[in-house]
Amino acid sequence: MTSAAWHLRSASGEQRIAMTDRGPYPCQTWAKVTAQYVTADLPVGLGDLRYFIEAEDRRGNVSRGALERIFLA
């Protein structure tokens, strides 16, 4: 993975928040392959919004998650 981001849609508009790559996902079973562990600091107080996550791999392939709903108090 080369990049990942949250795309937030609220009544006030849309914003993109980049995610930070924290390296391989912690695994205690010594698997040879694990997912990447990514995090993001989401803004407080946006209220009810919709979001999707978008990621791009090293070959330029882009993947987008389903449009979901979340409430940020």
N, C-alpha and C positions, 0 to 999 in steps of 0.2 A: 504494500500500500504506500502510495506517495502522498496522499492527502485525504482528509475527511472533514466534513463540515455539517453543522446543523443549519437548516433553513427554516426560520421562524416566520410565521404569518399571523399578524394580529390586526386589530381594527386600525392601528396606526401605521400599518405598512409591513414590509418584509425586510428581514435582516439576515445576514449570513454570519455564523460564528464558527471560526476555525477550531478544529479539535487538535489536541496535543498528543502526539505519539509517545507513549510511555514504554515502548518496547514489547517484547512477547508477553502475552497474557500469562499471569502466574499459574504454574501447573505443578502439582505435587505428585503426579503419576509418571513423570519423566517421559512424556510423549515427545516424539521426534519433531512433530509439527504442532504449533499452537496458533491461535489468532493473535493479532496485534491488540494491545490494550490502549485504548484512546479515551481521553477525557476532555471535557469542555466546561468552562465556567458560564453558566446560564444567568442572564440578568434577573434580578428580583423584581417582583411587582408588575409583570406584564399582564397578568390575569389569564383569561381564557385564550388560547391560541392553537394553531395547527402547526405541525412541523414535519419535516422529513429529513433523513440523513443521506448525504451523498458522499461516496468515496471513489477514489481513482487509484488503480494499481500501477505498477512499474511499466506496463505495456500500453498505458493510455486508456484502458477499459474503465468506463464510468458505471457505477452501480448506484441506484437510488432506492431507498426504502419506501414503504407505503406512507401515504399521508396519514398522520396520527393526530391525536388531540391531547393537550396537556394544560394544566393550570399552574402558573407560577405565582405564588402568593408573595 
